[in-house]
Amino acid sequence: MLAFAARLLDTPEEVVALSFARMADALGNSMLIIALPVFIAEQPSAALGRLPEELQVGLVISLFGLLFAAAQPITGAWSDRLGRRRPFVLAGLVVMAVATLGFTRAEGYGAIVALRGLQGIGVALVVPAVLALITGATETRNRGNAMGVYSTFRLVGFATGPLLGGLLLVRLGFDAVFIVGAGFVTAALLLVWLTVAEPAAADDGGARAADGRPPGTGRSAAGAPTERRGWLPSRSLAALMFSSVVLACSLSMIASLENVFNERLAQTAFGFGVAFSALTVSRLVVQIPLGRLSDRVGRKKLIVVGLLALAPITASFGHVTSTAQLVGLRLLQGAATAGIAAPAFALAGDLARRGSEGREMSLVTMGFGIGMAAGPVLTGALAGYLGFAVPFYAFALLSLLAAVTVWRLVEETVGRA
């Protein structure tokens, strides 16, 4: 089946296998997006009792992104140093499965915080290693398509999870959500264990890369080797990291407002799950075509256009009056973010130096984790203290700033070699 899917998608089999695995673990993990706000509301923190409920929810959701962001450069550099990726993917999936199942025994706000933090560490082990594997299996000419395939499969899981989580929560309760979620992460673990092999090391023990470059060097858009930069990111990677922060903030900010949206729009947790997943529906339609387009016309243009489109869409969330409007905005948001995600990952892969893919690509995914952490907590604070619409205006302005930053600072890698 993997061989058939690889031919159909014009993508290496390793990429397809990793994409299927990320789809399964994203499905299991995203089920908690719907369950956790309600779960927290039923057992709020006594110590944080004076804080608005939206902010308490945002703190837990943000902890996941915070640890995810902070741990990624460490796990990415560790995998670079060892020259191995597969053990990090397997270990991360084990941690995620155990933490998800642990919610069935969680009592109190402190236990919820600890388990959510453990999930963040698990994802930090997985993501840099997976992206390094995909980068190693592709070239500039097909990397945008591969990242589009990877993002699309992951989004299938991310879209299905909230729907299934909302349905299970309404029909069977919290334990059903946590058990089924852990089951999907375990399925991802088995898939990686059975189908993904560790890439072969260079014959000279890694002294030089396959293209003759010493480890830690790369090639610029013009094809010339680039110098070591130490731990500091290049200007382009730093700008891509900032765009990832803004992207993730825009995607995750409504999570801490689930209860507010449900009350304002008179909808259930399942209705919010439908709206939350709608973003992924539109991304599924356009993600692979846009990834392939970035292989032809360049990555930078698509990222800038996506960020510019994201700004007015984000601002409009503060004025929705029905579930249908919320769903429609999430569909538009998905189309805009599809022009950012896969091209940004592909561009980061183009710029990553040989032997340092795990750490350098982790800078972009770390930005995504920072956004996942900052989005809900800032949204909860701004909405709780300043008003419901304020956070949406704030992140709309950040989208415009990110577009200007990418346009001015990011190096293009397609069509200049």
C-alpha positions as CSV (number, residue, x, y, z in Angstrom):
1,M,0.0,0.0,0.0
2,L,2.8,2.4,0.8
3,A,4.4,1.8,-2.6
4,F,1.1,2.5,-4.4
5,A,0.5,5.7,-2.3
6,A,4.1,6.8,-3.0
7,R,3.6,6.5,-6.8
8,L,0.2,8.2,-6.7
9,L,1.5,11.1,-4.7
10,D,4.9,11.2,-6.4
11,T,6.6,11.1,-3.0
12,P,9.2,8.8,-1.5
13,E,7.8,5.8,0.5
14,E,9.6,7.0,3.7
15,V,7.6,10.3,3.5
16,V,4.3,8.5,3.0
17,A,4.9,6.2,6.0
18,L,5.9,9.1,8.2
19,S,2.8,11.0,7.0
20,F,0.5,8.2,7.8
21,A,2.0,7.9,11.3
22,R,1.7,11.6,12.0
23,M,-1.9,11.5,10.8
24,A,-2.6,8.8,13.4
25,D,-0.9,10.6,16.3
26,A,-2.4,14.0,15.3
27,L,-5.8,12.4,15.4
28,G,-5.3,11.0,18.9
29,N,-3.7,14.2,20.2
30,S,-6.2,16.6,18.7
31,M,-9.2,14.8,20.3
32,L,-8.1,16.5,23.6
33,I,-8.5,20.0,22.1
34,I,-12.3,19.5,22.6
35,A,-12.2,17.5,25.8
36,L,-9.6,19.5,27.8
37,P,-11.4,22.9,28.2
38,V,-14.5,21.1,29.5
39,F,-12.4,18.8,31.6
40,I,-10.6,21.7,33.2
41,A,-13.8,23.7,33.8
42,E,-15.1,20.8,35.9
43,Q,-12.0,20.8,38.2
44,P,-10.5,24.3,38.1
45,S,-7.5,25.3,40.1
46,A,-8.1,26.4,43.7
47,A,-4.8,28.4,43.7
48,L,-5.8,30.2,40.5
49,G,-9.4,30.6,41.4
50,R,-9.3,34.4,40.9
51,L,-8.2,34.0,37.2
52,P,-10.9,33.9,34.5
53,E,-11.8,30.4,33.4
54,E,-10.6,31.3,29.9
55,L,-7.2,32.0,31.2
56,Q,-7.0,28.8,33.2
57,V,-7.9,26.8,30.1
58,G,-5.4,28.8,28.1
59,L,-2.6,28.1,30.6
60,V,-3.0,24.4,30.3
61,I,-3.2,24.4,26.5
62,S,-0.2,26.8,26.3
63,L,1.9,24.6,28.5
64,F,1.9,22.0,25.7
65,G,3.2,24.5,23.2
66,L,5.7,26.0,25.6
67,L,7.4,22.7,26.3
68,F,7.1,21.6,22.7
69,A,8.9,24.8,21.6
70,A,11.6,24.8,24.4
71,A,12.5,21.1,24.0
72,Q,12.7,21.0,20.2
73,P,16.2,22.6,19.6
74,I,17.5,20.2,22.3
75,T,16.0,17.0,20.8
76,G,16.8,18.2,17.2
77,A,20.5,18.8,18.1
78,W,20.6,15.5,20.0
79,S,19.4,13.6,17.0
80,D,21.9,15.4,14.8
81,R,24.7,14.5,17.2
82,L,23.8,10.9,17.3
83,G,23.0,10.7,13.6
84,R,19.8,8.8,14.3
85,R,16.1,9.9,14.0
86,R,13.9,6.8,14.4
87,P,14.5,6.2,18.1
88,F,13.4,9.8,18.8
89,V,10.2,9.3,16.9
90,L,9.4,6.0,18.7
91,A,10.3,7.4,22.2
92,G,8.1,10.5,21.6
93,L,5.1,8.4,20.6
94,V,5.5,6.2,23.7
95,V,5.5,9.3,25.9
96,M,2.4,10.8,24.1
97,A,0.5,7.5,24.4
98,V,1.2,7.1,28.1
99,A,0.4,10.8,28.9
100,T,-2.9,10.7,27.0
101,L,-4.0,7.5,28.7
102,G,-3.0,9.1,32.0
103,F,-5.9,11.6,31.8
104,T,-8.2,8.8,32.7
105,R,-6.7,8.9,36.2
106,A,-6.1,12.6,36.5
107,E,-7.7,14.3,39.5
108,G,-7.2,18.0,39.9
109,Y,-5.7,20.9,37.9
110,G,-2.1,20.0,38.9
111,A,-2.4,16.5,37.4
112,I,-3.9,17.9,34.2
113,V,-1.0,20.4,33.9
114,A,1.6,17.6,34.4
115,L,0.2,15.3,31.8
116,R,-0.3,18.1,29.2
117,G,3.4,19.1,29.8
118,L,4.4,15.4,29.2
119,Q,2.5,15.4,25.9
120,G,4.4,18.5,24.8
121,I,7.8,16.8,25.5
122,G,6.6,13.8,23.5
123,V,5.8,15.8,20.5
124,A,9.1,17.7,20.8
125,L,10.9,14.3,20.4
126,V,8.9,13.4,17.3
127,V,8.7,16.5,15.1
128,P,12.3,17.5,14.5
129,A,13.3,13.9,13.8
130,V,10.4,13.4,11.4
131,L,11.2,16.6,9.5
132,A,14.9,15.7,9.3
133,L,13.9,12.3,7.9
134,I,11.7,13.9,5.2
135,T,14.4,16.5,4.4
136,G,17.0,13.7,4.0
137,A,14.7,11.7,1.7
138,T,13.9,14.6,-0.7
139,E,15.6,17.3,-2.8
140,T,14.8,20.9,-3.5
141,R,12.9,20.0,-6.7
142,N,10.4,17.8,-4.8
143,R,10.6,18.9,-1.2
144,G,7.6,21.3,-1.4
145,N,5.4,18.5,-2.7
146,A,6.7,16.1,0.1
147,M,6.0,18.7,2.8
148,G,2.6,19.3,1.3
149,V,1.8,15.5,1.5
150,Y,3.1,15.4,5.0
151,S,1.1,18.4,6.1
152,T,-2.0,17.1,4.4
153,F,-1.9,13.7,6.1
154,R,-1.2,15.3,9.5
155,L,-4.1,17.6,8.9
156,V,-6.5,14.7,8.2
157,G,-5.8,13.5,11.7
158,F,-5.9,17.0,13.2
159,A,-9.3,17.6,11.5
160,T,-10.8,14.3,12.4
161,G,-9.7,14.4,16.0
162,P,-11.9,17.2,17.3
163,L,-14.9,15.8,15.5
164,L,-14.4,12.3,17.0
165,G,-13.5,13.8,20.4
166,G,-16.6,16.0,20.5
167,L,-18.8,13.0,19.5
168,L,-17.2,10.7,22.1
169,L,-17.4,13.4,24.8
170,V,-21.1,14.0,24.2
171,R,-22.0,10.3,23.9
172,L,-19.6,8.4,26.2
173,G,-17.7,10.9,28.4
174,F,-14.1,11.9,29.1
175,D,-12.5,8.4,29.5
176,A,-13.6,7.3,26.1
177,V,-11.9,10.3,24.5
178,F,-8.6,9.7,26.4
179,I,-8.6,5.9,25.7
180,V,-9.3,6.2,22.0
181,G,-6.8,9.0,21.7
182,A,-4.1,6.9,23.3
183,G,-5.1,4.1,20.9
184,F,-4.4,6.2,17.8
185,V,-1.0,7.3,19.1
186,T,-0.2,3.6,19.7
187,A,-1.2,2.9,16.1
188,A,1.3,5.5,15.0
189,L,4.0,4.0,17.1
190,L,3.4,0.5,15.5
191,L,3.4,2.0,12.0
192,V,6.8,3.7,12.5
193,W,8.2,0.6,14.2
194,L,7.2,-1.7,11.3
195,T,7.7,0.5,8.2
196,V,10.3,3.3,8.9
197,A,14.0,2.4,8.8
198,E,16.9,4.5,10.0
199,P,18.7,6.0,7.0
200,A,22.1,4.5,6.2
201,A,25.1,6.4,7.5
202,A,27.8,7.7,5.2
203,D,30.5,5.2,4.3
204,D,33.3,7.3,5.9
205,G,31.5,7.4,9.2
206,G,29.9,10.7,8.6
207,A,33.1,12.6,8.0
208,R,31.5,14.0,4.8
209,A,28.0,14.2,3.5
210,A,26.8,12.3,0.5
211,D,27.4,15.3,-1.8
212,G,30.9,15.8,-0.6
213,R,30.2,18.5,1.9
214,P,31.6,18.3,5.5
215,P,28.9,18.0,8.2
216,G,27.5,21.3,9.3
217,T,27.8,23.0,5.9
218,G,25.0,23.6,3.4
219,R,24.4,25.3,0.1
220,S,23.0,28.7,-0.6
221,A,20.3,29.4,-3.2
222,A,23.1,30.0,-5.7
223,G,24.7,26.6,-5.0
224,A,27.7,27.9,-3.0
225,P,28.5,26.3,0.4
226,T,27.4,28.3,3.4
227,E,29.4,28.7,6.5
228,R,28.7,27.4,10.0
229,R,26.5,29.7,12.0
230,G,26.8,28.0,15.4
231,W,23.5,28.1,17.3
232,L,22.3,31.4,15.9
233,P,19.8,31.0,13.1
234,S,20.2,32.7,9.8
235,R,18.2,35.8,8.9
236,S,15.9,33.7,6.7
237,L,15.3,31.0,9.4
238,A,14.7,33.6,12.0
239,A,12.0,35.2,9.8
240,L,10.4,31.8,9.1
241,M,10.4,31.1,12.8
242,F,8.5,34.3,13.4
243,S,6.0,33.5,10.7
244,S,5.5,30.1,12.3
245,V,4.8,31.8,15.6
246,V,2.1,34.0,14.1
247,L,0.6,31.1,12.1
248,A,0.3,28.9,15.2
249,C,-1.2,31.7,17.3
250,S,-3.9,32.3,14.7
251,L,-4.7,28.6,14.5
252,S,-4.7,27.9,18.3
253,M,-6.2,31.1,19.7
254,I,-9.8,29.9,19.6
255,A,-9.1,26.8,21.7
256,S,-9.1,28.7,25.0
257,L,-12.4,30.4,24.0
258,E,-14.4,27.2,23.4
259,N,-16.7,27.7,26.3
260,V,-17.2,31.4,25.4
261,F,-18.0,30.5,21.8
262,N,-20.4,27.8,22.9
263,E,-22.2,30.2,25.1
264,R,-22.3,33.1,22.6
265,L,-23.4,30.9,19.7
266,A,-25.6,28.5,21.7
267,Q,-23.7,25.5,20.4
268,T,-22.4,22.2,21.9
269,A,-18.9,20.9,22.2
270,F,-19.6,18.9,19.0
271,G,-20.6,22.1,17.2
272,F,-17.3,23.7,18.2
273,G,-15.5,20.6,17.1
274,V,-17.0,21.0,13.6
275,A,-15.9,24.6,13.4
276,F,-12.4,23.8,14.7
277,S,-12.0,21.1,12.1
278,A,-13.3,23.1,9.3
279,L,-9.9,24.8,8.9
280,T,-8.4,21.5,8.0
281,V,-11.0,20.7,5.4
282,S,-9.9,23.6,3.2
283,R,-6.2,22.9,3.8
284,L,-6.7,19.3,2.7
285,V,-8.0,20.6,-0.7
286,V,-5.2,23.0,-1.4
287,Q,-2.2,21.9,0.7
288,I,-0.6,19.5,-1.8
289,P,-1.2,21.7,-4.9
290,L,0.3,24.7,-3.1
291,G,3.3,22.6,-2.0
292,R,3.9,21.6,-5.6
293,L,3.4,25.2,-6.7
294,S,6.1,26.3,-4.3
295,D,8.5,23.8,-6.1
296,R,7.9,25.8,-9.3
297,V,7.3,29.5,-8.5
298,G,9.1,29.7,-5.1
299,R,8.3,29.4,-1.5
300,K,8.6,33.1,-0.4
301,K,5.7,34.5,-2.5
302,L,3.2,31.9,-1.2
303,I,4.2,32.5,2.4
304,V,3.7,36.3,2.1
305,V,0.4,36.0,0.3
306,G,-0.9,33.6,3.0
307,L,0.1,35.9,5.8
308,L,-1.6,38.9,4.2
309,A,-4.8,36.9,3.7
310,L,-4.7,35.7,7.2
311,A,-4.9,39.2,8.8
312,P,-8.5,40.2,7.8
313,I,-9.8,36.6,8.4
314,T,-8.4,36.5,11.9
315,A,-9.9,39.9,12.8
316,S,-13.3,38.7,11.7
317,F,-13.5,36.0,14.3
318,G,-14.3,38.7,16.9
319,H,-17.6,39.4,15.3
320,V,-19.2,36.0,14.5
321,T,-22.8,35.5,15.5
322,S,-23.5,31.9,14.4
323,T,-21.8,28.5,14.1
324,A,-22.1,28.8,10.3
325,Q,-20.1,32.0,10.3
326,L,-17.5,30.4,12.6
327,V,-17.2,27.4,10.3
328,G,-16.9,29.7,7.2
329,L,-14.1,31.7,8.7
330,R,-12.2,28.6,9.7
331,L,-12.5,27.3,6.1
332,L,-11.0,30.6,4.8
333,Q,-8.3,30.5,7.5
334,G,-7.3,27.0,6.3
335,A,-6.9,28.2,2.8
336,A,-4.6,31.0,3.9
337,T,-2.5,28.9,6.2
338,A,-2.0,26.3,3.5
339,G,0.0,28.9,1.6
340,I,2.3,29.3,4.7
341,A,2.9,25.9,6.3
342,A,4.3,23.5,3.6
343,P,6.3,26.2,1.7
344,A,7.8,27.3,5.1
345,F,8.9,23.8,6.0
346,A,10.2,23.2,2.5
347,L,12.2,26.4,2.6
348,A,13.6,25.6,6.0
349,G,14.7,22.2,4.6
350,D,16.3,23.9,1.6
351,L,18.3,26.2,3.9
352,A,19.3,23.5,6.5
353,R,22.9,22.5,6.5
354,R,23.8,18.9,5.9
355,G,24.1,17.1,9.3
356,S,22.2,19.8,11.1
357,E,18.7,19.3,9.7
358,G,17.2,18.3,13.0
359,R,18.3,21.4,14.9
360,E,17.9,23.9,12.1
361,M,14.4,22.7,11.1
362,S,13.5,22.6,14.8
363,L,13.8,26.4,14.8
364,V,10.8,26.7,12.5
365,T,8.8,24.1,14.4
366,M,9.9,25.7,17.6
367,G,8.2,28.9,16.4
368,F,5.1,26.9,15.8
369,G,5.3,25.5,19.3
370,I,5.8,29.0,20.7
371,G,2.7,30.1,18.9
372,M,0.7,27.2,20.1
373,A,1.7,28.2,23.6
374,A,1.3,31.9,23.3
375,G,-1.9,31.9,21.3
376,P,-4.3,30.4,23.8
377,V,-2.9,32.1,26.9
378,L,-2.7,35.6,25.3
379,T,-6.1,35.1,23.9
380,G,-7.5,34.1,27.3
381,A,-5.9,37.1,29.0
382,L,-6.9,39.6,26.4
383,A,-10.4,38.3,26.1
384,G,-10.8,37.9,29.8
385,Y,-9.6,41.4,30.7
386,L,-10.0,43.6,27.6
387,G,-12.9,42.1,25.6
388,F,-13.7,39.3,23.3
389,A,-12.7,40.8,20.0
390,V,-9.3,42.3,21.2
391,P,-7.1,39.2,20.7
392,F,-8.3,38.7,17.1
393,Y,-7.4,42.3,16.2
394,A,-4.0,41.9,17.9
395,F,-3.1,38.7,16.0
396,A,-4.4,40.2,12.7
397,L,-1.8,43.0,13.1
398,L,0.9,40.4,13.8
399,S,0.1,38.6,10.6
400,L,0.7,41.8,8.6
401,L,4.0,42.3,10.4
402,A,5.0,38.8,9.7
403,A,4.3,39.2,6.0
404,V,6.5,42.3,5.8
405,T,9.3,40.5,7.8
406,V,9.3,37.5,5.4
407,W,9.3,39.7,2.3
408,R,12.2,41.7,3.5
409,L,14.4,39.1,5.2
410,V,13.8,35.6,3.7
411,E,16.0,34.2,1.0
412,E,14.3,32.4,-1.9
413,T,15.8,29.0,-2.8
414,V,13.7,27.9,-5.9
415,G,14.8,28.9,-9.4
416,R,18.2,30.4,-8.4
417,A,20.5,27.4,-8.3
